[in-house]
Amino acid sequence: MAVPIRTAVAGLCAGLLAALLTNAPAQAGQREEGAWTVSSAAHAPHARISLDDTTGTLSLSVTRAGRTVLEPSPLGIVTEQADLSQGLRFLHARNRTVDERYRAVSGKRLDRRAHMRETRLSFATAAGARLDLVVRAAADGVAYRYVLPSGYGDVLGEASAFRLPADADAWLSAYRVDNEGQFAEYTAATAPTRTYADQALFATPGGYTLLAESGLTGSYSGARLAHTQGTGTYRIQLADERVHTEGRSATPWRAMITGDLATVTRSTFTDDLAPASEVADRSWIRPGTVLWTWLAGGRTAGQSLAAQKAYVDYAAERGWPYEAVDSGWYFKKDEWDVTDPDWQTTSWMPELVRYARARGVEIIVWIHQRDLDTPAERAQWLPTLERWGVKGVKIDFMNSEAQSMLQWYDTILPETAAHHLMVDFHGSTIPKGIQRTWPHVMTLEGVGGEEKRTNTAAHLTTLPFTRNVIGSMDFTPGAFQRVGLRPNSDAAEVGLTVAYESGLQMLAGTPESYDERPLARAFLDQLPAAWDDTRLLAGRPGREAVLARRSGDRWFLGGVYTGTARTAEVPLSLGPGRWLVETVQDGTDGLVQNRQVRRDGDTLTVAVADNGGFAALACPWRPGVNTCYR
């Protein structure tokens, strides 16, 4: 008997639909027996949340391309009124897609899209205590957080932990309150017993994974990773033994940036998870190069108006938009006595600001956190600095991620924005989504930077894959005068200005050291204020890192290496066509420049010195183009 066409078509469609569903990638909220899978696409990382029906405990695992990224890891949180780490039963699930476009003022790229699948799983204990687990998955990461109803009292701790494959290579930094520890390489299991900074990188069978945090505010406490040697488990340990909560509360995101090394390096996942900008008018926020005077002259220069004017003159000559005055400028009583009722008029800072502005340079000033830790002090300082015309503040010595200090951050952020003061935090937390929510935060230290005399070349080549992944990093490169105090070559030092991203790139050299290296100086003069895109061209943490960052139609390259001298081979991935590539590299008698024309996909060869590197500028080539410099 003939089958009607409509029936046949319907049957065909049903069959195709069944086939598609059978082969479809796990999407947000797809439930199995006692488990849920969350993913944004087939090739993206997959998060699997499991509920043990016997113990009522939750765990989360992550795979990518069918390979392990994170082994089943415990979830849960304990408060004064409820233990929400066990005895849980499933209630219901809700799914949604998060799709947000936003524009940054600094960072790896300006135009961004946050596209994530989200599943919200609700659980309850036998006593009726509720816990919501929110899981998000994107192309470059997985994250989760806990949401608690009101009335559960203070948080006493989390059961949260990350279980990495024991033999996964690991790059870790021992936790310090200023986040300035050195990165070293271990395996996940052999790392010594201690706490580590929550910016730990692992090479797993499923790809590289960087543990991080996002959305941290004074409503919670900062996290670090507690590890016992012999296991691949890293437990979340909070800075406070008791975290005060009021009303309904949500924890920060526990994030895993996951993919190949290029994906992890380029990721903006921690920013994507963070709340949208709280600053409506951002026209006054302008990234740029800064002549930083601390390593260039130290405390004596900070107390001298004449010295600071000389630095301003040099910045103006170079076309650098900012000069930073560091510690010491407001401590000398014969120049500024803060006990004087007319203290606002006794400082030489207003004169310096006027002098600099007439020469096209703006001023950034250092200030100790203790001078901004009360409402009265902030009411004294912030309006005065704005009235003087100061453009930014470098606030130092927070040295804590305890809830009380995070609440201070919550206060200072809107107040500095209200007074149009850009911010550079030193002795600080590391970025945890702060630059999306508060875009006037141009950079943060939280790194073993140029000031340290204990840096190693391996540390320098690890930072692009750890600390700098999660936000701008005030490493302060360019200290050419510190020969013997830094582990790298001059060309590598130039390369750091590109390999390391910072909304305010504070250059730590002396004018004399720049003038003695005219090729370095000319390259620094070309540095743009912000980047349109970022790509990893070559890298292995602790061994080499070559990053390319685009501004308009030009690419800037920065490469740093460990080990003995060699000829480095860098695969170019800059876009179709031919490119003129001008490198600054180490020669036998100082820096030298080399020019090559290469097609996209070609290999760039560069002579690299011991623990050396290079910097390069690339632009579209056509007959008649012989330089990329402007």
SEMIKE-461017 format. One record per atom (N, C-alpha, C): x, y, z. Coordinates in steps of 0.2 Angstrom, whole numbers, plus 5000, padded with zeros to 4 digits. Atoms other than C-alpha are relative to their C-alpha. Example, Ala and Ser with C-alpha at 12.3 -4.5 7.8 and 13.67 -1.06 7.14 Angstrom:
<pts>
500449945000;506249785039;500450065000;499649944999;506849955036;499650055003;
</pts>
This chain:
<pts>
500449945000;500050005000;500450065000;499649945000;500750174996;499950045006;500049964994;501250285010;499950074998;500149935002;500650465009;500650045001;499449965000;501950595006;500150045006;500049964994;501550695021;500349955006;499850054995;501750535032;500749994999;499350025001;503350495024;500550055002;499549944998;504150665026;500050015008;500050004993;503550665044;500549955004;499650064998;504350495047;500850024999;499349985001;505950555039;500350055005;499849954996;506050715049;500149975007;499950034993;505750615065;500649965001;499450045000;507150495060;500650045001;499449965000;508350635057;500150045006;500049974993;507850725073;500349955005;499850054995;508150565083;500849994999;499350015001;509850545074;500450065003;499649944998;510350725078;500050005007;500050004993;509850705096;500549955003;499550054998;510850545097;500750025000;499449985001;512350625091;500250075002;499949934998;512150795098;500550015006;499649994994;513450865110;499650015006;500449994994;512950875128;500050085001;500149934999;512251045131;499850025007;500149984994;511751145146;499449965003;500550034996;510751045159;499849934997;500250075003;510750875149;500149955006;500050054994;510350745163;500149934998;499950075000;510950575165;499749975007;500250034994;510550455179;500450035006;499649974995;511150555194;500550054998;499449955002;512250675184;499750044994;500249955005;512050825173;500750024996;499449985004;513250875159;499850074997;500049935002;513551065154;500550014995;499549985005;514451115138;499750054995;500249955005;514351255125;500049974993;499950035007;514851145110;500449935001;499750065000;515550975105;500750005002;499249995000;517351035104;500250035007;499949964995;517151135120;500149955007;500050044994;517551075138;499349985003;500650034997;516150965146;500150005008;500050014993;515750985164;499549955002;500550054997;514850835173;500050015007;500150004993;514050855189;499649945003;500350064998;513650705199;499850005007;500350014994;512550665214;500049935003;500050074997;512950515225;499449995004;500750014997;511250445230;500149985007;499950034994;512050365245;500250055005;499849954996;512950505253;499750074999;500349935001;512050655245;500650054999;499549965001;513750725240;500150014993;499949975007;514150825224;500750004998;499349995002;515650815213;499950024993;500049975006;516150895197;500649984996;499550025004;517250825183;500050044993;500049975006;517850905167;500449964995;499650045006;518350825150;500050054994;500049965007;518850905133;500249954995;499850055006;518850795117;500049935003;500050074997;518450645128;500649995005;499450014995;520050665139;499950045006;500149984993;520150705157;500450075001;499749944998;520450885162;500050005008;500150004993;519750875180;499749935002;500350064998;519450715189;499450025005;500549984995;517850705200;500250035006;499849964994;518050835213;499550035004;500649994996;517050875228;499850075000;500349945000;515851015229;499650015007;500449994994;514951095244;500250065004;499849944996;514951235257;499649985007;500350014993;514651235276;499950075003;500149944997;513851375285;499849995008;500250014993;513351405303;499449965001;500650044999;511651335301;499949944996;500150065004;511851205288;500749974997;499550045003;513051075281;499849984993;500350015007;512751085262;500649974996;499550035004;514250975257;499849925000;500250075000;513250805260;499250005002;500850014998;511450735263;499650044995;500449965005;510850825247;499649964996;500450045005;509450775236;499850064995;500149965006;509050845219;499250035000;500749975001;507550965217;499850024993;500249985007;507551045200;500650034996;499549975004;508651115186;499750064995;500249955005;508551275175;500650014996;499449985005;509551315160;499950064996;500049945004;509951465150;500650014996;499449985004;511151545138;500250075002;499749944998;512251685143;500450034994;499749975006;512751795128;500050075000;499949934999;513451965131;500650024996;499449975003;514552075121;500250075004;499849944997;515552215129;500750024998;499349975002;517052325126;500450025005;499549984995;518552345137;500450064998;499649945001;519652495138;500849985000;499350025000;521252385140;500049925000;500050075000;521752205140;500349974994;499850045006;522052065127;499750024994;500449985005;520752135116;499550055002;500549954998;519452275116;499349974999;500750035002;517952195108;499949935003;500050074997;517352035118;499349984999;500650034999;515951915118;500049945005;500150064995;515451805133;499449964998;500650055002;514451655126;500149945005;499950064996;514151525139;499349975001;500650044998;512851385143;500050005008;500050004993;512251395161;499449955002;500550044996;511351265172;500050015007;500049984993;510751305189;499649945003;500250064996;510451145200;499850025007;500249994993;509451155216;500049945004;500050064996;509651035230;499850035007;500249984993;509051025248;500249945004;499950054995;509450925264;499449985003;500650024996;508250825274;499750055004;500349954996;508050965285;499750064997;500349945004;507551085271;500550054998;499549945002;509151185269;500149994993;500050005007;509351235251;500750024998;499449985003;510851255240;499950004992;500050005007;510951305222;500750004997;499350005004;512451265211;499950024993;500149975006;512651365196;500749994996;499450025004;513851295182;499950034994;500049975006;514351385167;500649974996;499550035004;515351315152;500050044994;499849965006;516151415137;500549964996;499550035005;517251375123;500749995003;499349994997;518751415134;500049995008;499950014993;518251365152;499349975003;500650024996;517051295165;500150045007;500049974994;516551385181;499449985004;500650024996;515351355196;500150055006;500149964994;514751455211;499449975004;500650024995;513551425226;499650065001;500449954998;512051525229;499649985006;500450024993;511251525247;499550045001;500549964998;509651585253;500250045006;499849974994;509651705268;499849965006;500250034993;509651655286;500549945001;499650064998;511051525285;500650015004;499449984996;512351625295;500650004996;499449995004;514151645291;500349934997;499750065004;515151525279;500649985004;499450034996;516351415289;500549974995;499550035004;517151345274;499749964994;500350035006;516951255257;500349935000;499850065002;517151075252;500450004993;499749995007;517751135235;500749984999;499350025001;519251055228;500149984992;499850015007;520151025211;500449945000;499650065000;520750845208;500349994993;499650015006;522050845194;500349944999;499650065001;522850695186;500750015004;499450004995;524350655198;500650024996;499349995004;525650665184;499950064995;500149945004;524950825176;500650055002;499549944999;526350955174;499750065003;500349954996;526051095186;500550065001;499649944999;526651275187;499750045005;500349984994;526351345204;500450065003;499649954996;526751495215;499750005007;500250014993;526751475234;499650075002;500449944999;525451595241;500350045005;499849954996;525951755248;499450055000;500549955000;524851895254;500050064995;499949955005;525552015241;500049964993;500050045007;525451875227;500650014996;499449995003;527251905223;500549945000;499650064999;527851725224;500349984993;499750025006;528951645210;499649944998;500250065002;528251515199;500549954999;499550055001;529051345198;499649944998;500350055003;528751185189;500049935004;500050074997;528151015197;499649964996;500650035002;526850885194;499550015005;500649994995;525150895202;500149975007;499950044994;525650765215;500650015004;499449994997;527450805218;500150075003;500049944997;527150985223;500150005007;500050014992;527651015241;499450025003;500649984996;526351025254;500050075003;500149934998;525851205256;499450034997;500649975004;524551335250;500450044994;499849975007;524751405232;499550054998;500549955002;524051555224;499549974995;500550025004;522451535215;500150024993;499849995007;523251545198;500449954997;499650065001;523851375195;499949974994;500050035007;524251295178;500249935000;499950075001;524151115174;500049984993;500150035007;524451015158;499749935001;500450074999;523150875158;499949974993;500150045006;522750745145;499550044996;500549965004;521250865140;500250064998;499849935002;522351015138;500350045006;499849964994;523051155149;499450025003;500649974996;521951215163;500350045005;499849944995;522251375173;499450005005;500549994995;521351375190;500050085002;500149934999;520651545194;499450025004;500649984996;519251645203;499850074996;500349945003;518051785197;499450025004;500649974997;516751895204;500150015008;499949994993;517651915221;499950075002;500149944997;517052055232;500049995007;500050004993;516852105250;499549965003;500550044997;515351995252;500349935001;499750064998;516551845253;500850015002;499350004998;518351795256;500449974994;499650035006;519851765244;500249935001;499950075000;520351595240;500849994998;499450025002;522051505239;499949925000;500050085001;522451315235;500449975005;499650044995;522951195249;500149944997;499850075004;523951045243;500449965005;499650054996;524650895252;500449964995;499550045004;526150815243;499849934999;500250075001;525750645235;499349994997;500650015004;524050685228;499950064995;500149955005;523350785214;499450055002;500549964997;522050875225;500250075002;499949934997;522051065228;499350025002;500649984997;520751115240;499950085001;500149934999;519951285241;500150025008;499949984994;520551375257;499950075000;500249935000;519751545262;500550045004;499649964996;520751685269;499750015007;500450004994;519451695283;499849945003;500350064997;518951565295;499350005000;500749995000;517251635295;499850064996;500249955005;516451735281;499350025001;500749974998;515051855286;499650004994;500449995005;513551845275;499350035003;500649974998;511951945275;499549994994;500550015005;510351895266;500249954995;499850055005;510451795250;500750014998;499349995002;512251765245;500249954994;499750055005;513251695231;500850015001;499350005000;515051645231;500450024994;499749995007;516351695218;500049944996;500050065005;516551585203;500749975001;499450045001;517851445204;500049984993;500050015008;518451445186;500649964998;499550045003;519451325176;500150034992;499949985006;520151405160;500349944996;499850075003;520351255148;500150004993;499950005007;521051225131;500749984998;499350005002;522651215121;500350065003;499749954997;523951335127;499850074997;500249945003;523451465114;499450035002;500749984997;521651465120;500150035007;499949974993;522151485138;500350075000;499649945000;523351625134;499650064998;500449955003;522051715124;499450025004;500650004997;520651685136;499850075004;500349954996;519551825144;499549975005;500550044996;518551695154;499850035006;500149974993;518751775171;499750064999;500349945001;518251945164;499349984998;500750015003;516751865155;499549985005;500450034995;516151785171;499750065005;500149954996;516151955180;499450044999;500649955002;514752085182;500250054995;499849955005;514652215169;500250065003;499749944998;515452385170;499550045005;500349964996;514952495184;500150084999;499849935002;515652655176;499750014993;500449985006;514452735163;500550044995;499649965005;515652865156;500749985001;499350025000;517352795152;500450044996;499649965005;517952935141;500750025003;499449984996;519252985155;500549955001;499550054998;520052815156;500449994994;499550015006;521552805144;500649965002;499450044999;522852665144;500650044997;499549975004;524552715139;500749985004;499350014998;526452705142;500250055006;499849964994;527152775159;500750005001;499349994997;528852835164;500049995007;500150014993;528952755181;500750025003;499449984997;530252835192;500449975006;499750034994;530552725207;500649964999;499450035001;531852605200;500550054996;499649955004;532452755189;500450055005;499649964996;532952855204;499849995007;500250014993;532052795220;499750055004;500449964995;531452885235;500350074999;499749935001;532653035232;499650044995;500349965005;531853075216;499350015001;500749994998;530153055223;499950065004;500149944996;530453195235;500350064997;499749945004;531153315222;499650024994;500449975006;530153425211;500450014994;499649995006;531653465200;500149934997;499950075003;531953275197;499449984996;500650025003;530153245193;499950044994;500049965006;530153395181;500449974994;499550035005;531653315172;499749944997;500350065002;530753145171;499450024995;500549975004;529253245164;500250024993;499749975006;530353325151;500249944995;499850065004;530953155145;499449964998;500650035003;529253075144;499750044995;500349965005;528653225134;500449994993;499650015006;530153205122;499949934997;500150065003;529753025120;499349994997;500750015002;527853055117;499749955005;500350054996;527452945132;499550045004;500649964997;525753005140;500050015007;500050004993;526152975158;500750005003;499450014995;527452995172;499749995007;500250034993;527252905189;500550035005;499649984994;527852985205;499949955006;500150064995;528152845218;500150035007;499949994993;528452835236;500450065002;499549954997;529152985246;499750074998;500249935002;528253135237;499650045005;500449964995;527153175252;500249995007;499850014993;528253125267;500550055003;499549964997;529453265268;499750075003;500449954996;528753385281;500150084998;499949935002;529653545275;499750024993;500449995007;528753525258;499349995001;500750014999;527153465264;499849975007;500250024993;526553455282;499249995000;500850025000;524853355283;499750035006;500349984994;524553425300;499850084999;500249935001;524453605293;499350014997;500749995003;522653665290;500050024993;500049995007;523253725273;500449954996;499550055003;524153565269;499849994992;500150015007;523253555252;500450054995;499649955004;524253715246;500749995001;499350004998;525953665253;500449954996;499650055004;526353525241;500250034994;499849985007;527353545225;499649964995;500350045005;526253415216;499550044995;500349965005;525053545209;500450034995;499649975005;526453635201;500349954995;499850055004;527153475194;499549984995;500550025005;525453425186;499950064995;500049945005;525353605178;500649994995;499450005004;527153585172;499949944995;500150055004;526753415165;499550014994;500549995004;525153455157;500150054994;499849965006;525853595147;500549974995;499550035004;527053475140;499749934997;500450055003;525653345135;500149935004;499950064996;526053225150;499650015006;500550004994;524853175164;500449965006;499750034994;525353125182;499649955003;500350064995;525052965192;500450005006;499750004994;525452965210;499949945005;500050054995;525852835223;499750025006;500249984994;524952825239;499949945004;500050064996;524952705254;499249995002;500750014999;523252615257;499850025007;500249974993;523352665276;499850075000;500249935000;523152845270;499350004996;500750005003;521452795262;499649955003;500450064997;520752665274;499450035004;500649974997;519452785282;499750054996;500449965004;518052885275;500350075000;499849944999;518853045282;500750014995;499449995004;520553015273;499850004993;500250015007;519752965257;499750074998;500449945001;518653125258;500650065000;499449955000;520353225261;500449994993;499650015006;521353145247;499750004993;500350015007;520253095232;499850064997;500249945003;519453265229;500650044999;499449955001;521153355231;500449974994;499650025006;522053245219;499650014993;500449985006;520653265206;500050084999;500049935001;520653455209;500750024997;499349995003;522553455206;500149984993;500050025007;522253365190;500449944999;499750065000;523153205195;499549954996;500450045005;522553065182;499949935003;500150074998;522852905192;500449995007;499750014994;523352835209;500349935000;499750074999;524552685212;499949995008;500150024993;523852615229;500449945002;499550054999;525052505238;499949975007;500050034993;525152385253;499349985003;500650034998;523452305254;500249935004;499750064997;524252135257;499549965004;500550044997;522752045261;499449984995;500650015004;521251955253;499549985005;500550014995;520251945269;499450044998;500649975002;518451995268;500050075002;500049934998;518752155278;500450054995;499749965005;520052215265;499750004993;500450005006;518952165250;499550055001;500549954999;517652275258;500350074999;499749935001;518852415257;500150014992;500050005008;519152375238;499350024998;500649985002;517252385237;499850075001;500149924998;517252565244;500550044995;499549955004;518852635235;499850004993;500150005007;518352575218;499550054997;500449955002;516752675216;500250085001;499849934998;517552825225;500550034995;499549975005;519052835213;499750014993;500349995007;517952815198;499650075000;500449944999;516852955205;500550074999;499549955001;518453065205;500450004994;499650005007;519053015188;500749985001;499350024999;520652935195;500149924998;499850075002;521352775186;500449975006;499850044994;521952645198;500549954998;499550065000;523552535199;500149985007;499950034993;523452415214;500749975000;499350044999;525152355221;499949975007;500150044993;525352235236;499349985000;500850015001;523652175230;499849934999;500350065002;522552045226;500149994992;499950005007;522651975208;499350014997;500649995003;521352015195;499549945000;500550065000;519751915197;499350034998;500649975003;518552005185;500050075001;500149934997;518852175193;500150054994;499949955005;519352255176;499450014996;500650005003;517752215168;499550055004;500549964996;516652285182;500350075002;499749944999;517852425186;500650024995;499549995005;518752475170;500550055001;499449954998;519752615178;500549975003;499550044997;520752485186;500449984994;499650015006;522152485173;500549945001;499550054999;523352365181;500049985007;499950024994;523752265196;500749975001;499350044999;525452205203;499849935001;500150074999;525152035212;500449964996;499650045004;526651975203;500750015003;499349994998;528551945207;500350044994;499949965006;528952085195;500850035000;499449975001;530452195190;500450025006;499749984994;530852255208;500449945003;499750064997;531252075213;500749984998;499350025002;533052015213;500149935000;500050075000;532551835214;499749974994;500350035006;531751815197;500449964997;499650055004;532251675186;499750014993;500250005007;532151665167;499449954999;500550055000;530951515170;499350045002;500649974998;529751625180;499850054995;500249955005;529751765167;499749964994;500350035005;529251635154;499449965002;500650034997;527851565165;499550055000;500549954999;526951725168;499550024995;500549995005;526151745151;499449955000;500550065000;525251575154;499750005007;500350014993;524751605173;499850075002;500249944997;524651775181;499750054995;500249955005;524451885165;499449974996;500650035003;523051765158;499450045003;500649984997;521851835171;499950075001;500149935000;522152015169;500650045000;499449965001;523352165167;500549995006;499550014995;524952145176;500650055000;499649945000;526052285182;500749975002;499350034998;527752195181;500550054999;499549955001;528652355176;500649984996;499450015004;529752305162;500450064998;499649945003;531152405154;500650025004;499449984996;532452415168;500649984998;499350025003;533952405157;500650015005;499449984996;535052485170;500149955006;499950054995;534852335182;500349944997;499650065003;536152225173;500349975006;499850044994;536552085185;499549995005;500650014995;534952105195;499449974996;500550035004;533852035181;500349944996;499750065003;534051855173;500050004993;500150015007;533751905155;500450054996;499649965005;534551995140;499650064999;500349935002;534252175134;499449994995;500550015005;533252105119;499449975004;500650034996;532151995131;499650065004;500349944996;531852155142;499550044995;500549965004;531152245127;499449964998;500550045002;530152095122;499449995006;500450004994;529352095140;499450054999;500549955001;528452255135;499449984996;500650035004;527352155123;499849945003;500250064997;527351985131;499650015006;500449984994;526652065147;499550054998;500549955001;525052155145;499850045006;500249964995;524652305156;499750064998;500449945002;523352445154;500450065001;499549954999;524652565161;500749965000;499450035000;526352495155;500650045003;499549964996;527552565168;500749984998;499350025002;529352565161;500450025005;499649994994;530652555174;500750024999;499349985001;532152615166;500250075001;499849934999;533152775168;500150034993;499949975006;533252895154;500749994997;499350015003;535152865152;500049934997;500050075003;534752675150;499750004993;500350005006;533552715136;500450034995;499649965005;534752835127;500649964998;499450045002;536152705128;499849944996;500350055004;534952585119;499550034995;500449965004;534252685105;499549954996;500550045003;533452535096;499449985005;500550024995;532552485112;499550065001;500349944999;532052665115;499550024994;500449985006;531352685097;499449955000;500550045000;530352525099;499450025006;500549984995;529552585116;499650064998;500449945003;529052745107;499449984996;500650035004;527952635096;499549975004;500550044996;527052545110;499350045000;500749975000;525152575108;499750005007;500350004993;523952615122;499649945001;500450064998;522852465120;500149954994;499950055005;522752305110;499349984997;500650035003;521452245097;499949935000;500050075000;521952065098;500649975003;499450034997;523151945106;500149934997;499950065002;523951785099;500649975003;499450034998;525151655106;500349974993;499650025006;526451615092;500449935002;499650054998;527551495102;500050005007;499950004993;527651435120;500049945003;500050064995;527951315134;500250035006;499949974993;527851375152;500749985003;499350014997;529551395160;500649994995;499550015005;530451385143;500050054995;500049955005;529851505130;499350035000;500649975002;528451625126;500050064995;500049955006;528151725110;499350024999;500749975001;526551835110;500050054995;500249945005;525851945096;499450035002;500649964998;524752085100;499950054994;500249965006;523852185086;499750075003;500349934999;523552375086;499950034993;500149985007;522652425070;500349954995;499850055005;523552345055;500749985002;499350024998;525252325065;499949955006;499950054995;525752175075;500650015004;499450004996;526952185090;500149945003;499850064997;527952035095;500450005006;499550004995;528751995111;500249935002;499850074999;529751835114;500550005006;499650014995;530651775130;500249935000;499850075000;531651615132;500549995006;499550024995;532651515145;500549964996;499550055002;534251415142;500550044996;499449985004;535751435130;499850044994;500149965006;535951545115;499849954994;500250045006;535051475099;499750044995;500449975005;534151515083;499349985001;500750024999;532251525088;499750004993;500450005006;531051485075;499250015002;500649984998;529351565077;499550004994;500550015005;527851515066;499550075000;500449945001;526951675060;499349994998;500750015001;525051685061;499750075001;500249934999;524651865058;499450024995;500549985005;523451865043;500349994993;499850015007;523451845024;500550054998;499549955003;524851925014;500749995002;499349994998;526651975016;500050055005;499949964994;527252055032;500850025000;499449974998;528752165035;500149995007;499950014992;529452105052;500750035001;499449974998;530752215060;500149985007;499950024994;531552135075;500650045004;499549974996;532552205089;500349945004;499750064997;533752065095;500750025003;499349994997;535452045105;500549984995;499450015004;537052065095;500649995005;499450014996;538852045100;500250065004;499849944997;539052225105;499350045002;500649964998;537252275110;499449984996;500650015004;535552275102;500150014993;500049995007;535352255083;499349994997;500650015003;533952265071;500149964994;500050045006;533452145057;499450014997;500650005003;532152155044;499949944995;500150055004;531352015035;499350014997;500650015003;529851995023;499849935000;500350074999;528751845027;499350004998;500750015001;527151775022;499749975006;500350034995;525851725034;500149925000;499850075000;526251545039;500749985000;499350015000;528051565037;500350005007;499750004994;529351545050;500550065001;499549944998;530251695058;500649975004;499450024996;532051655063;500350065003;499749954996;532851755077;500649975004;499450014996;534551745085;499850025007;500249994993;534251725104;500649995004;499550014996;535551755117;499849955006;500150044994;535751655133;499450035004;500649974996;534051685143;499850064997;500249945004;533651805129;499350004997;500749995003;532251855118;500050054995;500049955005;531751985106;499350045000;500649965001;530452115101;500050014993;500149995007;529752145084;499450044998;500649965003;528552255074;499949984993;500250035007;527652185059;499450044997;500649975004;526552275046;500049984993;500150035007;525852235029;500550034995;499549985004;527152235016;499850014993;500149995007;527152304998;500650034998;499449965002;528452374987;500050075002;499949934997;529152534994;499950005007;500149994993;528752495012;500749975003;499350024998;530452485021;500050005008;500050004993;529952515039;499250005003;500650004997;528452485051;499950065005;500049954994;528952625063;499650074997;500349945002;527952785063;500250065004;
</pts>
